[in-house]
């Protein structure tokens, strides 16, 4: 009940007023039955903008940190995300991917929509990064279509670290569903999973027009953070 209260009364109208999103290709989202909505991830606001424009309820796999914050603020945040239909997933440890897959398949088994960001984390620079194969595993095991989605303008509207959004036009663009039934029963073959994931990422890229980086976003973030830390510790001296 609180999900629909947020969508139609409390949060949805506010998001539409602030971001004024233009919606394209909404007819590509199945009116019933299980499906995966796979999108790029540019902003914290992505979690709420997409559900606000969809006619059906959608459940996202969200990082567990949103549910484990300390104090009153942490409890309120956790309650908000649960009420909004988000499922916490612990991304640490070697079994993190399997836990996410189990949760996702549970949603799909109920003939519901599952939202997922194949990049695994928000883009820190607005580019599109290499997708993780979990989305392919779920699509093949559940035998469901994947609808690519591109969030355009949300990075400029609310880049990482910004709490109050900028006034910037936003487009939410859905592409035609991708059918991977030709790979049924092949969800344990690494080459197939990589091929399916790359096809999904290419569809997202075609919709978004982003620059593509053939590396995982988390790896690039870690490398850049390490380089910045090294620069702070050993700053370059002027050549004069």
C-alpha positions in Angstrom: 0.0 0.0 0.0 2.8 2.5 0.9 4.4 1.8 -2.5 1.4 3.1 -4.3 1.0 6.0 -1.8 4.5 7.1 -2.6 4.0 6.6 -6.3 0.7 8.4 -6.8 0.4 10.8 -3.8 3.7 11.6 -2.0 6.8 11.1 -4.2 5.6 10.5 -7.8 3.9 13.9 -8.4 6.9 15.7 -6.8 9.4 13.8 -9.1 7.4 14.6 -12.1 7.2 18.3 -11.1 10.9 18.6 -10.4 12.4 16.5 -13.2 9.5 16.8 -15.8 10.6 13.5 -17.4 9.8 12.8 -21.1 8.9 9.1 -21.5 9.6 7.2 -24.7 8.8 3.6 -25.6 6.7 2.8 -22.6 4.7 0.5 -24.8 7.7 -1.9 -24.8 7.2 -2.7 -21.1 5.0 -5.8 -20.9 1.5 -5.2 -19.4 1.7 -8.5 -17.5 4.0 -11.3 -16.7 7.6 -11.4 -15.5 10.3 -9.2 -17.2 13.6 -7.6 -16.4 14.0 -3.9 -16.9 17.8 -3.3 -17.3 19.0 0.2 -17.3 22.0 2.5 -17.0 22.6 4.0 -13.6 23.6 7.7 -13.4 22.0 9.1 -10.3 20.4 8.3 -7.0 17.2 9.6 -8.4 17.1 6.7 -11.0 15.7 4.4 -8.2 12.5 6.6 -8.0 12.1 8.1 -11.4 11.6 4.9 -13.3 9.0 3.4 -10.9 7.2 6.8 -11.0 6.6 6.5 -14.7 5.8 2.8 -15.0 2.2 1.6 -14.9 3.2 -1.6 -13.1 5.0 -2.0 -9.8 8.7 -2.7 -10.2 11.1 -4.1 -7.6 14.8 -3.2 -7.6 17.8 -4.9 -6.0 19.4 -2.2 -3.9 22.7 -2.2 -2.1 22.5 -3.3 1.5 24.1 -0.1 2.8 20.8 1.7 2.2 19.2 -0.5 4.9 22.0 -0.6 7.5 22.7 3.1 8.3 23.1 4.1 11.9 20.7 6.1 14.0 17.3 7.5 13.3 18.2 8.6 9.8 19.4 5.1 9.0 16.2 3.5 10.2 14.1 6.0 8.3 16.1 5.4 5.1 15.8 1.6 5.5 12.0 1.8 6.1 11.6 4.1 3.1 13.5 1.7 0.8 11.6 -1.3 2.0 8.3 0.5 1.6 9.3 1.5 -1.9 9.7 -2.1 -2.9 13.5 -2.3 -2.8 15.3 -5.5 -1.8 18.6 -5.3 0.1 21.5 -7.2 -1.4 24.9 -7.5 0.3 27.5 -6.8 -2.4 30.4 -7.9 -0.3 31.9 -11.4 -0.3 32.2 -14.1 -2.9 28.5 -15.1 -2.5 27.1 -11.7 -3.1 26.3 -12.3 -6.7 24.5 -15.5 -6.0 22.4 -13.8 -3.3 21.3 -11.1 -5.7 20.4 -13.7 -8.3 18.3 -15.6 -5.8 16.4 -12.5 -4.8 15.9 -11.5 -8.4 14.6 -14.9 -9.4 12.2 -14.8 -6.4 10.7 -11.6 -7.8 10.4 -13.0 -11.3 8.8 -16.2 -10.1 5.8 -14.0 -9.0 5.3 -12.7 -12.6 6.5 -9.2 -11.5 8.9 -6.7 -13.0 12.5 -6.7 -11.7 14.7 -3.6 -12.1 18.4 -4.1 -12.3 21.5 -2.0 -13.2 23.9 -4.4 -14.9 26.8 -2.0 -14.3 26.5 -2.9 -10.6 27.0 0.7 -9.3 26.3 4.2 -10.3 28.5 5.7 -13.1 30.7 8.4 -11.5 31.4 10.2 -14.7 28.3 9.8 -16.9 29.8 7.0 -19.1 28.4 3.5 -19.6 30.4 0.7 -18.2 30.7 -3.0 -18.8 27.8 -5.0 -17.5 28.0 -7.9 -15.0 26.6 -11.2 -16.1 24.0 -11.6 -13.2 21.3 -10.1 -15.4 22.0 -12.7 -18.1 21.8 -15.5 -15.5 18.4 -14.4 -14.3 17.1 -13.8 -17.8 18.0 -17.3 -18.9 17.0 -19.1 -15.7 13.6 -17.4 -15.5 13.1 -17.4 -19.3 11.9 -13.8 -19.3 12.5 -10.9 -21.7 14.8 -8.1 -20.9 13.6 -4.5 -21.6 16.6 -2.1 -22.0 16.1 1.3 -20.5 18.2 4.5 -20.7 18.0 7.3 -18.2 19.2 10.5 -19.9 19.9 13.7 -18.1 19.7 12.3 -14.6 23.5 12.6 -14.2 23.3 16.4 -14.9 20.2 16.7 -12.7 21.6 15.0 -9.7 25.2 13.9 -10.0 26.9 11.8 -7.3 27.1 13.6 -4.0 24.5 16.2 -4.8 21.4 16.2 -2.5 19.2 18.9 -4.1 18.7 18.2 -7.8 19.4 20.7 -10.6 16.7 21.8 -13.0 17.6 19.7 -16.0 15.5 17.9 -18.6 15.3 14.2 -18.2 14.3 11.5 -20.7 13.4 7.9 -19.8 13.6 5.7 -22.9 12.6 2.1 -23.1 13.7 -0.2 -25.9 12.1 -3.2 -27.5 12.2 -6.4 -25.3 15.2 -8.7 -25.9 14.3 -12.4 -26.3 17.0 -14.8 -25.2 15.0 -18.0 -25.5 17.5 -19.3 -28.1 19.9 -19.7 -25.2 17.6 -21.7 -22.9 19.4 -24.2 -20.7 22.8 -22.5 -21.4 22.9 -20.3 -18.3 26.0 -22.0 -17.0 28.2 -21.3 -20.1 30.4 -18.3 -19.4 30.7 -17.3 -23.1 26.9 -17.3 -23.5 26.4 -15.2 -20.4 29.0 -12.7 -21.6 27.3 -12.5 -25.0 23.9 -12.0 -23.5 25.1 -9.3 -21.2 27.0 -7.5 -23.9 23.8 -7.5 -26.1 21.9 -6.0 -23.3 24.5 -3.3 -22.7 24.7 -2.5 -26.4 20.9 -2.0 -26.4 21.2 0.4 -23.5 24.0 2.2 -25.2 22.0 2.6 -28.4 19.2 4.2 -26.3 21.4 6.4 -24.2 24.1 7.6 -26.6 26.7 7.4 -23.8 30.4 6.9 -24.2 31.1 3.2 -23.5 34.0 1.9 -21.3 34.8 -1.8 -21.6 35.7 -2.1 -17.9 33.7 -2.6 -14.7 32.8 0.7 -13.1 33.8 -0.5 -9.7 37.3 -1.3 -10.9 37.7 2.1 -12.6 36.4 3.9 -9.4 38.9 2.0 -7.2 41.8 2.7 -9.6 41.0 6.4 -9.7 40.5 6.6 -5.9 43.9 4.9 -5.4 45.6 7.3 -7.8 44.0 10.3 -6.1 45.2 9.0 -2.7 48.7 8.5 -4.0 48.7 12.0 -5.4 47.7 13.4 -2.0 50.4 11.4 -0.2 53.1 12.1 -2.7 52.2 15.4 -4.5 54.1 16.3 -7.5 56.6 19.1 -6.9 56.9 22.0 -9.4 59.7 21.6 -12.0 61.1 25.0 -11.4 
